Amino acid sequence: MPLTIEDILGDVRSSHESLFKHLRGVNDEQVSWKPYPESKSIHETLAHLIAVEWSAQAMLNSGDFPDYESDQKEAAKLADGKPVADLVSILKEEQNKTLSVVETKFKDKPLDEEINFWGYPTKLGVAIARLGSEDTYHSGQIAYIRLATDPGWDYYKEIYSSD
């Protein structure tokens, strides 16, 4: 059976779920803690990820490079003072919107068709797969913060157990 958009979207959904596992049970200290001043806290990372989703939606819909800086400023305003649970809900909603754009706009396109993706011609299948790359990158940052602030956090149990 040939590879389909749904196969790749399934992998992106798995990346999303892994990110949310990393966020389960974060405490107030972890949400605002930074290993150094220039890095992002978990709270700031969630605002960043919301902005990435907005920019991805704009780019996928228009084919143009998005105005990420404006999206980032707007997401930071949106996130200001909101608890992590609210930001996680917003992020999940925006991720679902992004995947819906892919399903609607590209469902009948061949995976090797080139689209404009973050300013570069990219094969559709590769572009869709890259939608999960931010999750993977930021999951590592969240794991680092969690382990630095709670060395007893059982990473493998929390991320890889079946519950």
ZAMARGU-4260 file (C-alpha; in steps of 0.2 Angstrom, whole numbers, plus 5000, padded with zeros to 4 digits):
<rodrens>
0) 5000/5000/5000 | 5007/5017/4995 | 5012/5031/5008 | 4997/5043/5010 | 4995/5060/5018
5) 4985/5052/5032 | 5000/5041/5036 | 5011/5056/5038 | 4998/5066/5047 | 4997/5051/5059
10) 5015/5053/5063 | 5013/5072/5066 | 4998/5068/5078 | 5010/5056/5087 | 5023/5071/5089
15) 5009/5082/5096 | 5004/5068/5109 | 5022/5066/5114 | 5024/5085/5117 | 5008/5084/5128
20) 5015/5070/5138 | 5030/5081/5142 | 5019/5094/5149 | 5008/5083/5160 | 5010/5087/5178
25) 5022/5103/5176 | 5022/5113/5191 | 5022/5132/5193 | 5041/5133/5196 | 5044/5122/5180
30) 5032/5133/5169 | 5043/5149/5172 | 5060/5142/5175 | 5074/5145/5163 | 5091/5138/5163
35) 5098/5154/5157 | 5090/5171/5154 | 5090/5170/5135 | 5081/5154/5134 | 5062/5151/5134
40) 5052/5145/5149 | 5039/5132/5146 | 5026/5146/5146 | 5035/5156/5133 | 5038/5140/5123
45) 5019/5136/5122 | 5016/5154/5116 | 5029/5151/5103 | 5021/5135/5097 | 5004/5144/5095
50) 5013/5157/5084 | 5021/5143/5074 | 5004/5135/5071 | 4996/5152/5066 | 5011/5155/5054
55) 5010/5137/5047 | 4991/5139/5043 | 4994/5156/5035 | 5008/5149/5024 | 4999/5133/5020
60) 4984/5143/5015 | 4992/5156/5005 | 5009/5149/4999 | 5017/5164/5005 | 5030/5166/5019
65) 5020/5171/5035 | 5023/5185/5046 | 5030/5175/5060 | 5035/5190/5070 | 5018/5197/5071
70) 5011/5180/5075 | 5024/5178/5089 | 5019/5195/5097 | 5001/5191/5096 | 5004/5174/5104
75) 5014/5182/5118 | 5000/5194/5122 | 4987/5180/5121 | 4998/5169/5133 | 5001/5183/5146
80) 4994/5178/5162 | 4986/5162/5156 | 4989/5145/5165 | 4998/5131/5155 | 4982/5121/5154
85) 4973/5135/5144 | 4989/5137/5133 | 4989/5118/5130 | 4970/5119/5125 | 4974/5133/5113
90) 4989/5124/5106 | 4979/5108/5103 | 4965/5118/5094 | 4978/5127/5083 | 4987/5111/5079
95) 4970/5103/5074 | 4967/5118/5063 | 4984/5116/5054 | 4981/5098/5051 | 4964/5102/5044
100) 4971/5114/5032 | 4983/5100/5026 | 4969/5088/5024 | 4957/5100/5015 | 4969/5108/5004
105) 4981/5094/4999 | 4971/5078/5001 | 4971/5075/4982 | 4989/5081/4979 | 5004/5069/4976
110) 5016/5068/4990 | 5030/5073/4978 | 5022/5089/4973 | 5032/5105/4977 | 5024/5118/4988
115) 5032/5134/4996 | 5036/5129/5014 | 5044/5142/5025 | 5050/5151/5010 | 5058/5136/5001
120) 5051/5124/4988 | 5048/5108/4997 | 5040/5091/4992 | 5023/5090/5000 | 5026/5074/5010
125) 5042/5081/5018 | 5033/5098/5022 | 5019/5088/5031 | 5031/5078/5041 | 5041/5094/5046
130) 5025/5100/5055 | 5030/5089/5069 | 5048/5094/5071 | 5044/5109/5082 | 5035/5097/5094
135) 5051/5086/5095 | 5063/5100/5097 | 5053/5108/5111 | 5049/5091/5120 | 5068/5090/5123
140) 5068/5108/5130 | 5053/5104/5141 | 5061/5087/5147 | 5077/5097/5151 | 5068/5109/5162
145) 5058/5096/5170 | 5074/5086/5175 | 5083/5101/5180 | 5070/5106/5192 | 5064/5089/5197
150) 5078/5076/5196 | 5066/5063/5202 | 5055/5065/5187 | 5054/5048/5178 | 5056/5053/5160
155) 5055/5036/5153 | 5039/5031/5163 | 5030/5047/5159 | 5034/5048/5141 | 5035/5030/5136
160) 5023/5021/5147 | 5006/5016/5139 | 4995/5025/5151
</rodrens>
